[in-house]
């Protein structure tokens, strides 16, 4: 069956040529049609190859040759509108190679295509000057016929459209689907092709720009990017990306030279370095042209046995350098799909092919949408799109630690990618890609996300709901009983806040929290002391659920970025809480309110951790940088802190229950009439829902083998025996450990540093 199965590739760009090599590696029969006379014309500027694309190119045997014709990105620089350096990191290249196995490289589009073409063994399968004009289905053979401009007809069991953004294949797929199955193609696919920016790209000779790295220049409603071409060649690629006055829709025609000259004249005085302006750079350029930057991701990328990949299927803003790499990912997944069907002897089964293409469409839509949105956000930031973006780009981001902020964000765009399943694996770095993880990370549905958020916010309304059904007259409580129950409830609220405060401190040191509402635990604690923990915790949990919805969230490091802070968790907890704990234990026989001590202790925890970590980092030689941010070295310290909190809070729960349990049971419903008791109930319920969510989420992404029902039963039992505070701390400790291990390399062994810890 496999020998008679013909694959037809339309387009000899990066997606088409790389797919042809993969199919040869897998022993699958194909033909490739290219409309030009040359598959590697000397047109266009550079192509950026990031680790997610590089590892696949390495698998098919072309990476080393591409590196010989490319320039590695060894450093990263960002410039302000005045040409002043706001970000510079000389270690970017070595860190990327250490973390992901490969540096970013840039080479000319001509060399990239030439190297791919030269790797192809079956040159007779490549047909040039074959521009597709028509596509039709053959009802008798189940094949698809492709007619070219010169009258030639080619047939394939599957036709793969990789003919670029101005695609005839996409147009014909839409026409065929509309004729046979109206409504199959969403209207959003046809109207969602947008252009927010226009670019001028060029090649300059020996401009006064730094070699061996990439540079970006920010400006209002525009930005610049520069990268050395082949190392030592003196050639530099440059891009000007300017925001359109109005958003343009649809596939746009090629732009005239007048558009290019208008942009170059308008921004000629822009400073893009200490001694360089755009006007001077343009004068030193041997090539430049203007292109519309179109952005889209199709919801439907296949119909019957026609599938679209590369720029035919989605178009990304080039600022993130993921266009070519995403196309290579598409080709790899299609090649694996076809090889898998052959392995299962279902290559000729239309239903099996349709199911495989449906899985491809679902997975690639999520991946491509994330890349497109990330690239658009980067461009808006670099073009200082609004006052908020300007403030972040020029004053906030440059002051954040590069390793803890930029590298995890960059890595989250690489590691969701997959490599070729049936070829030897590529080089591995410290960071796992999706196939290296135990976790199976896929996006959470909007419905599930909303349901959890609603659950948290509903729990926040419990005091109000209870007040509507329970009259707050307190007529059945004596003044002494009222005071005693109020103090007891306030005390338990303070105890419940201990694991919450510790959780907020740990989360604030994670890479995903450094530019988010969770960056400061102290602000959340102060707000809780003022407005109530039962008010702020539901909000925090809801925001966390929404922020963790994208798949990139779990592809960022799930441990603390500061080892000193991790080591200080336990000492800081003991130092912050020993006074209120001792006072409380000593006053169990005559309980009184010492809320001020507890409130100060909650606030002291993040402060002591922060100050202590600064001192510890000064006086001791601890691992830093990538050796901390991208490893689980902090886990033992987190676990010790959480276990201590479990012990303290469970002892206090049992002590309070033994002393006052009978009082609470005797008062019954009357106790609920107290506002502070209602707040305690609300906070406890929110804490339990958060525990349920953590267990459910771990199971959803396959980060744990524990069944949800079993986990929820254990949580409920723990809340009864040890109290909701201890249960929250224990569940969060389990969550962090399971998540960290599930998002690490499956074969990862504990490092010597971890063992010593």
C-alpha positions in Angstrom: 0.0 0.0 0.0 2.8 2.4 0.9 4.6 2.0 -2.5 1.5 3.1 -4.4 0.8 6.1 -2.1 1.8 9.3 -3.8 2.5 12.6 -1.9 2.3 15.8 -3.9 4.0 18.9 -2.5 3.1 22.2 -4.0 5.8 24.8 -3.3 9.6 24.6 -3.1 10.1 26.9 -0.2 11.5 26.0 3.3 8.4 24.0 4.2 8.2 22.1 0.9 11.9 21.3 0.6 12.4 20.3 4.2 9.3 18.0 3.9 10.8 16.4 0.8 13.9 15.5 2.7 11.9 14.1 5.5 9.8 11.9 3.2 13.0 10.6 1.6 14.3 9.7 5.0 11.1 7.8 5.7 11.1 6.1 2.3 7.8 7.7 1.1 7.1 8.5 -2.5 6.6 12.2 -3.4 6.7 14.8 -6.2 7.3 18.5 -5.6 6.0 21.3 -7.9 7.7 24.7 -7.9 6.5 27.6 -10.0 9.9 29.3 -10.4 12.8 28.2 -12.5 15.1 28.3 -9.5 14.3 27.0 -6.0 17.0 29.2 -4.4 16.8 32.6 -6.0 19.0 35.4 -4.6 16.0 37.3 -3.3 14.9 38.4 0.2 17.0 39.0 3.3 17.8 36.6 6.1 16.2 33.6 7.7 16.4 33.1 11.5 16.7 29.5 12.7 15.9 29.0 16.3 16.4 25.9 18.4 13.0 24.4 17.7 13.7 24.5 13.9 17.4 23.8 14.3 16.9 20.5 16.0 14.7 19.2 13.2 17.2 20.4 10.6 19.9 18.6 12.5 17.9 15.4 12.3 17.7 15.6 8.5 21.4 16.3 8.2 21.6 19.9 7.0 22.2 21.8 10.2 26.0 21.7 10.2 26.1 22.9 6.6 23.7 25.8 7.4 25.9 26.8 10.3 28.9 27.1 8.0 27.0 29.7 6.0 25.3 31.5 8.9 26.1 33.9 11.7 25.3 32.7 15.3 23.5 35.1 17.6 26.0 35.3 20.4 24.7 38.4 22.1 21.5 40.5 22.3 21.2 44.3 22.3 18.2 46.6 22.5 18.4 50.4 21.8 16.2 53.2 22.8 14.8 55.8 20.3 17.9 57.9 21.1 20.2 55.1 20.2 21.1 54.4 23.8 21.7 50.8 24.9 18.9 49.7 27.2 19.6 45.9 27.1 22.9 44.1 26.4 23.7 40.5 27.2 26.9 39.0 25.9 26.0 35.4 26.9 22.8 34.9 25.0 24.3 32.5 22.5 26.0 30.2 25.0 23.0 30.2 27.3 20.7 29.2 24.4 23.0 26.4 23.4 23.3 25.2 27.0 19.5 25.3 27.6 18.1 24.1 24.2 21.1 22.5 22.5 21.4 25.0 19.7 22.1 28.7 19.2 20.0 31.0 17.0 21.6 31.4 13.6 20.9 33.7 10.7 21.7 33.0 7.1 20.5 34.2 3.7 17.3 32.8 2.4 19.2 31.8 -0.7 21.7 29.7 1.2 19.0 28.1 3.3 17.0 27.0 0.3 20.1 25.9 -1.6 21.3 23.7 1.2 17.9 22.1 1.5 17.7 21.5 -2.2 21.2 20.0 -2.4 20.3 17.5 0.3 17.5 16.1 -1.8 18.5 12.8 -3.4 15.6 12.3 -5.8 16.0 15.3 -8.0 13.7 13.7 -10.6 10.9 14.3 -8.1 11.4 18.0 -8.3 9.5 19.8 -11.1 10.3 23.4 -11.8 8.2 26.0 -13.7 5.0 24.2 -12.6 2.6 26.9 -11.3 -0.6 25.4 -10.1 -3.7 26.7 -11.8 -6.4 24.2 -10.9 -7.1 21.4 -8.3 -9.8 18.8 -8.6 -10.9 15.6 -6.9 -11.0 12.3 -8.8 -14.1 10.5 -7.6 -13.0 7.0 -8.9 -9.4 6.9 -7.6 -9.9 9.1 -4.5 -6.8 11.0 -5.7 -6.5 14.7 -6.2 -5.4 16.1 -9.6 -3.3 19.2 -9.9 -3.1 21.0 -13.2 -0.2 23.4 -13.8 0.1 26.5 -16.1 1.7 24.5 -18.9 -1.1 21.9 -19.0 0.7 19.2 -17.0 -1.5 17.1 -14.6 -0.1 15.5 -11.5 -2.0 13.2 -9.1 -1.5 12.5 -5.4 -3.2 10.6 -2.6 -2.5 13.6 -0.5 -1.7 17.1 -1.7 0.3 19.4 0.6 0.0 23.1 -0.2 3.2 25.0 0.7 3.1 27.7 -1.9 3.4 30.7 0.4 1.2 33.5 1.6 -0.2 34.3 -1.9 -1.3 30.7 -2.3 -3.3 29.2 -5.2 -3.7 26.0 -3.2 -5.4 27.9 -0.3 -7.7 29.6 -2.8 -8.6 26.3 -4.5 -9.1 24.5 -1.2 -11.6 27.1 -0.2 -13.4 26.9 -3.5 -13.7 23.2 -3.4 -14.9 23.1 0.2 -17.5 25.8 -0.4 -18.8 24.0 -3.4 -19.1 20.6 -1.7 -19.6 21.5 1.9 -20.8 25.2 2.4 -19.8 26.5 5.8 -16.9 24.1 6.3 -14.4 27.0 5.9 -15.2 29.5 8.7 -15.8 33.1 7.6 -13.1 34.1 10.1 -10.5 32.3 8.0 -11.4 34.3 4.9 -11.6 37.7 6.7 -9.0 37.2 9.4 -5.9 37.9 7.2 -4.7 41.2 8.5 -1.7 43.5 8.0 -0.9 45.8 11.0 2.7 46.6 9.9 4.7 47.2 6.7 8.4 46.3 6.6 11.4 47.5 4.6 14.0 44.8 4.6 17.6 45.3 3.3 21.1 44.1 3.1 23.9 46.6 4.1 27.7 46.2 3.6 30.0 47.0 6.6 27.7 49.3 8.5 28.9 50.4 12.0 26.9 47.6 13.8 28.3 45.1 16.3 29.3 41.7 14.8 28.2 38.4 16.3 24.9 39.4 17.7 21.5 40.7 17.1 20.3 44.3 17.8 16.9 45.8 18.1 16.0 49.5 18.1 12.8 50.7 19.6 10.9 53.7 18.4 7.4 55.1 18.4 5.1 53.1 16.1 8.1 51.4 14.5 11.1 49.3 15.4 14.3 48.0 13.8 16.1 44.7 13.8 19.7 44.0 12.7 21.7 40.8 12.3 25.0 39.9 10.8 24.7 37.6 7.7 27.4 35.0 7.2 30.0 35.4 9.9 32.8 37.7 8.7 31.1 38.6 5.4 30.5 42.2 6.4 26.8 41.9 5.3 24.1 42.8 7.7 20.4 42.1 7.3 18.1 44.9 8.6 14.3 45.3 9.0 12.2 48.4 9.6 8.7 47.5 10.8 6.4 50.5 10.7 2.8 50.4 11.9 0.2 51.0 9.2 -2.1 54.0 9.7 -5.0 51.7 9.1 -5.2 47.9 9.5 -5.3 46.2 6.1 -7.3 43.1 5.3 -6.9 40.2 2.8 -3.9 39.0 0.8 -2.0 42.2 -0.2 -0.2 42.7 -3.5 3.6 43.3 -3.6 4.4 46.9 -2.7 5.9 49.5 -5.0 9.3 51.2 -4.7 7.4 54.4 -3.8 6.2 52.8 -0.6 9.7 51.9 0.4 11.1 55.3 -0.4 8.3 57.0 1.5 9.1 55.0 4.7 12.9 55.5 4.3 12.4 59.2 3.9 10.0 59.6 6.7 12.3 57.9 9.2 15.7 58.8 7.8 16.8 60.6 10.9 15.9 57.7 13.3 19.0 56.8 15.4 19.8 53.1 15.3 23.1 53.3 17.1 25.7 55.7 18.4 26.7 56.9 15.0 24.2 55.4 12.6 20.8 56.6 11.3 18.3 54.9 9.0 19.2 57.2 6.1 22.9 56.3 6.4 22.1 52.6 6.6 19.9 52.8 3.5 22.7 54.4 1.6 25.0 51.6 2.5 22.5 48.9 1.4 23.0 46.8 -1.7 19.4 45.6 -1.6 16.1 46.8 0.0 12.4 46.3 -0.6 9.1 46.9 1.1 6.8 44.1 2.0 3.4 44.0 3.8 3.6 42.0 7.0 0.5 39.9 7.0 -0.7 37.9 10.0 -3.2 35.0 10.2 -3.8 31.5 11.4 -6.4 29.4 9.7 -8.8 27.4 11.8 -9.2 24.9 8.9 -6.0 23.9 7.2 -7.3 20.8 5.4 -10.2 19.5 3.3 -10.4 15.9 2.3 -6.9 15.0 1.2 -5.6 18.6 0.7 -3.6 20.1 3.6 -1.9 23.5 4.0 1.4 24.1 5.8 3.9 26.9 6.3 3.0 30.4 5.2 0.1 29.0 3.2 -1.6 28.0 6.5 -0.4 30.7 8.8 1.7 33.9 8.6 3.6 35.2 11.6 5.2 38.5 12.2 8.9 38.1 11.6 10.0 40.0 14.7 10.1 36.7 16.7 11.9 34.8 13.9 9.5 31.9 14.0 8.1 31.9 10.4 10.6 29.4 8.9 10.9 27.4 12.1 7.2 27.0 12.4 7.1 25.8 8.8 9.7 23.2 9.5 7.6 22.0 12.5 4.6 21.7 10.2 6.6 19.6 7.8 7.9 17.4 10.6 4.5 16.7 11.9 3.1 15.9 8.5 6.0 13.5 7.8 5.5 11.8 11.1 1.8 11.5 10.5 2.4 9.8 7.1 5.1 7.5 8.5 2.9 6.5 11.4 0.0 5.7 9.0 2.4 3.4 7.1 3.6 1.8 10.3 -0.1 1.0 11.1 -0.8 -0.2 7.5 -3.5 2.6 7.2 -1.7 4.9 4.7 -4.4 4.3 2.1 -7.3 4.5 4.6 -9.2 7.8 4.0 -10.7 7.8 7.5 -7.3 7.2 9.2 -5.8 10.0 7.0 -8.7 12.4 7.9 -8.2 11.6 11.6 -4.5 12.3 11.4 -5.0 15.5 9.6 -7.6 16.6 12.2 -5.1 16.0 15.0 -2.5 18.0 12.9 -5.0 20.8 12.5 -5.9 20.9 16.2 -2.3 20.8 17.5 -0.8 23.2 14.9 -3.6 25.8 15.4 -2.9 26.0 19.1 0.9 26.3 18.4 0.6 28.7 15.5 -1.9 31.0 17.4 0.4 31.2 20.4 3.4 32.0 18.2 1.4 34.7 16.3 0.1 36.3 19.4 3.6 36.3 21.0 5.2 37.9 18.0 2.5 40.5 17.8 3.0 41.4 21.5 6.8 41.6 21.0 6.3 44.0 18.0 3.9 46.2 19.9 6.4 46.4 22.8 9.3 47.2 20.6 7.3 49.8 18.6 6.2 51.4 21.9 2.6 51.0 20.8 1.1 52.8 23.8 2.4 54.5 27.0 2.1 51.2 28.9 4.2 49.4 26.4 6.7 52.2 26.2 7.1 52.2 30.0 7.6 48.4 30.0 10.1 48.4 27.1 12.3 51.2 28.3 12.1 51.2 32.0 10.8 47.8 33.4 12.1 45.0 31.2 15.7 46.4 31.1 15.8 46.2 34.9 14.6 42.7 35.2 17.1 39.8 35.4 17.8 38.5 31.9 18.1 34.8 32.8 14.9 34.8 35.0 12.7 36.9 32.7 13.8 36.9 29.1 15.2 33.3 28.7 12.1 31.6 30.1 9.8 33.6 27.9 12.0 32.9 24.9 12.2 29.2 25.8 8.4 28.9 26.1 8.2 29.7 22.4 10.8 26.9 21.6 9.9 23.9 23.8 6.3 23.2 22.8 7.8 22.1 19.5 8.2 18.5 18.5 11.0 16.9 16.5 10.9 14.0 14.1 9.7 10.9 15.9 11.2 8.2 13.6 14.8 9.6 13.3 17.5 9.7 16.0 16.8 12.5 18.5 18.6 15.8 18.2 21.0 17.2 20.8 19.5 17.9 24.1 20.0 20.9 26.4 19.0 21.5 30.0 15.4 22.4 29.0 13.1 19.6 27.8 11.0 19.9 24.7 7.4 18.6 24.7 8.4 15.1 23.7 11.0 14.9 26.6 8.4 15.6 29.3 6.2 13.3 31.3 3.5 16.0 31.2 1.3 16.2 28.1 0.7 19.9 27.9 -2.4 21.0 26.0 -4.5 24.1 26.3 -7.2 24.1 28.9 -10.7 24.8 27.5 -12.2 28.2 28.0 -15.2 26.5 29.6 -13.1 24.7 32.2 -11.1 27.8 32.9 -14.3 29.9 33.4 -15.8 27.2 35.6 -12.9 27.2 38.0 -12.8 31.0 38.1 -16.6 31.1 38.8 -16.1 28.5 41.6 -13.5 30.7 43.3 -15.5 33.9 43.0 -18.7 32.1 44.2 -16.9 31.0 47.3 -16.0 34.6 47.9 -19.7 35.4 48.0 -20.4 32.8 50.7 -20.5 35.3 53.6 -23.1 37.3 51.7 -25.1 34.2 50.8 -25.0 32.9 54.4 -26.1 36.2 55.7 -29.2 36.1 53.6 -30.3 32.8 55.1 -29.0 33.1 58.7 -30.2 36.0 60.8 -27.4 37.8 62.5 -29.1 38.7 65.8 -26.7 37.0 68.2 -29.6 36.8 70.7 -28.7 33.3 71.6 -25.0 34.1 72.3 -23.8 35.7 75.5 -21.3 38.5 75.3 -18.5 36.1 76.5 -19.4 33.4 74.0 -19.6 36.0 71.2 -16.2 37.4 72.0 -14.6 34.0 72.4 -16.0 32.7 69.1 -14.9 35.9 67.3 -11.4 35.6 68.7 -11.3 31.9 67.8 -12.4 32.5 64.2 -9.9 35.4 63.8 -7.1 33.1 65.1 -8.1 30.4 62.6 -8.2 32.9 59.8 -4.6 33.9 60.7 -3.6 30.3 60.7 -5.2 29.7 57.3 -3.3 32.7 56.0 0.1 31.1 56.8 0.2 28.6 53.9 -1.4 31.2 51.6 1.3 33.7 52.4 4.0 31.1 51.8 2.4 30.0 48.5 2.3 33.6 47.3 6.0 34.1 48.2 7.1 31.0 46.3 4.9 31.9 43.3 6.4 35.4 43.2 9.8 34.0 42.6 8.8 31.9 39.6 9.7 33.1 36.1 6.1 33.1 35.0 5.3 35.6 37.8 8.0 38.2 37.2 5.9 40.3 34.8 2.4 39.6 36.1 0.0 40.4 38.9 1.8 37.8 41.1 5.2 39.5 41.1 4.8 40.8 44.7 3.6 38.6 47.5 3.8 41.6 49.9 1.2 43.6 48.0 -1.2 40.7 48.1 -0.6 40.2 51.8 -1.1 43.8 52.6 -4.4 43.8 50.6 -5.5 40.7 52.4 -4.9 42.3 55.8 -6.9 45.3 54.8 -9.8 43.8 52.7 -9.8 40.3 54.1 -8.2 37.0 53.0 -11.5 35.6 51.9 -11.7 38.5 49.4 -8.2 38.4 47.9 -7.5 34.7 47.7 -10.4 34.0 45.3 -9.2 36.8 43.1 -5.6 35.5 43.2 -6.7 32.0 42.3 -9.0 33.2 39.5 -6.2 35.2 37.9 -3.8 32.3 38.3 -6.3 30.0 36.5 -6.6 32.4 33.6 -2.9 33.1 33.3 -2.0 29.4 33.2 -4.4 28.6 30.3 -1.9 29.0 27.5 0.4 26.0 26.9 3.4 28.3 27.1 2.8 28.6 30.9 3.9 25.1 31.7 6.8 25.3 29.3 8.4 27.9 31.6 10.4 26.8 34.6 8.1 25.8 37.4 10.6 26.4 40.3 12.0 29.4 42.0 14.5 31.6 40.2 16.4 32.6 43.3 18.1 29.7 45.3 18.8 32.1 48.2 15.1 32.8 48.5 14.3 29.1 48.5 16.9 28.4 51.2 15.4 31.3 53.3 11.8 30.0 53.1 12.0 27.8 56.2 14.1 30.2 58.4 12.0 33.1 57.4 8.8 31.2 58.2 10.0 30.3 61.7 11.4 33.8 62.3 8.2 35.6 61.1 5.7 33.4 63.0 7.4 32.3 66.2 6.0 35.1 68.3 2.3 34.9 67.3 2.5 31.0 67.4 4.0 31.0 70.9 1.5 33.6 72.1 -1.4 31.7 70.7 -0.3 28.3 72.1 0.2 30.0 75.5 -3.3 31.5 75.5 -5.3 28.5 74.4 -7.0 28.5 77.9 -7.9 32.2 77.7 -7.9 33.0 74.0 -7.6 36.7 73.0 -7.2 38.5 69.8 -3.6 39.1 68.8 -4.3 39.8 65.1 -1.8 42.6 64.9 1.0 40.1 65.5 -0.3 37.7 62.9 -0.7 40.5 60.3 2.8 41.7 60.9 4.1 38.2 60.7 2.4 37.7 57.3 3.9 40.9 56.0 7.3 40.0 57.5 7.6 36.7 55.6 8.2 38.1 52.0 10.4 40.9 53.4 12.6 38.5 55.4 12.9 36.1 52.4 13.9 39.0 50.1 16.4 40.6 52.5 17.8 37.3 53.6 18.3 36.1 50.0 20.2 39.3 49.2 22.5 38.8 52.2 23.0 35.1 51.5 23.8 35.9 47.9 26.5 38.3 49.0 28.2 36.2 51.7 28.0 32.7 50.1 28.9 31.2 46.7 25.6 29.8 45.6 24.6 28.6 42.1 23.0 31.3 40.1 21.6 32.0 36.6 20.6 29.1 34.4 21.9 26.6 36.9 19.1 27.7 39.2 16.3 29.0 37.0 16.2 26.0 34.7 16.7 23.2 37.3 14.9 21.8 40.3 17.6 22.6 42.7 15.3 24.6 44.9 12.7 21.9 45.4 14.2 20.4 48.6 14.1 23.8 50.3 10.5 24.4 49.2 9.5 21.0 50.5 11.1 21.5 53.9 9.3 24.8 54.3 5.9 23.4 53.3 6.3 20.4 55.5 7.1 22.6 58.5 3.9 24.7 57.7 1.9 21.5 57.5 3.2 20.4 60.9 2.6 23.8 62.6 -0.9 24.4 61.2 -2.1 20.8 61.8 -0.9 21.0 65.5 -2.7 24.3 65.9 -5.8 22.9 64.3 -5.9 19.8 66.5 -5.1 21.9 69.6 -7.9 24.4 68.9 -10.3 21.6 68.1 -9.6 19.7 71.3 -10.0 22.9 73.4 -12.9 24.5 71.6 -14.5 21.9 69.5 -17.3 21.2 72.0 -18.0 25.0 72.2 -18.4 25.3 68.4 -20.6 22.2 68.2 -22.8 23.5 71.1 -23.3 26.8 69.4 -24.1 25.3 66.0 -25.9 27.6 63.7 -25.5 30.5 66.1 -21.8 30.6 65.4 -22.4 31.2 61.7 -24.2 34.5 62.6 -20.7 36.0 63.3 -19.3 37.8 60.3 -15.8 36.6 61.0 -17.0 33.0 61.1 -18.6 33.4 57.7 -15.3 34.8 56.4 -13.5 31.8 57.8 -15.9 29.4 56.1 -15.4 31.3 52.8 -11.6 31.2 53.1 -11.6 27.5 53.9 -13.9 26.7 51.0 -11.7 28.7 48.6 -8.6 26.9 49.9 -10.3 23.5 49.3 -11.4 24.5 45.8 -7.8 25.5 45.1 -6.6 22.1 46.3 -9.2 20.4 44.1 -8.1 22.5 41.2 -4.4 21.7 41.7 -5.2 17.9 41.7 -7.4 18.2 38.7 -4.9 20.2 36.7 -2.0 17.9 37.5 -4.1 15.0 36.2 -5.3 17.0 33.1 -1.7 17.5 31.9 -0.6 14.0 32.9 1.8 15.4 35.6 0.6 12.8 38.1 -0.7 9.3 38.0 -3.0 9.9 41.0 -6.7 9.7 40.0 -8.7 12.9 40.6 -11.3 11.1 42.7 -8.6 9.7 44.9 -6.8 13.0 45.3 -10.0 14.8 46.1 -10.9 12.2 48.7 -7.5 12.6 50.3 -7.9 16.4 50.4 -11.2 16.1 52.1 -9.9 13.7 54.7 -6.9 15.9 55.3 -9.1 18.9 55.8 -11.1 17.0 58.5 -8.1 15.5 60.3 -5.4 18.1 59.9 -7.4 21.2 59.0 -7.8 23.2 55.8 -4.6 25.2 56.4 -2.4 22.1 56.7 -4.2 20.5 53.7 -3.6 23.5 51.6 0.1 23.5 52.4 0.4 19.8 51.8 -1.5 19.9 48.5 0.6 22.8 47.3 3.8 21.0 48.2 2.6 18.0 46.2 1.6 20.2 43.3 5.0 21.9 43.1 7.0 18.7 43.3 4.9 16.8 40.7 4.7 19.7 38.3 8.5 20.4 38.5 9.3 16.7 37.8 6.7 16.3 35.1 8.0 19.3 33.2 11.7 18.2 33.4 13.5 15.7 31.3 12.0 12.2 31.7 15.4 10.7 32.2 16.6 13.5 34.5 18.6 12.3 37.5 19.0 14.3 40.7 22.1 16.5 40.3 24.9 16.3 42.8 24.0 19.8 43.9 20.4 18.7 44.7 21.6 15.7 46.7 23.9 17.9 48.7 21.0 20.2 49.4 
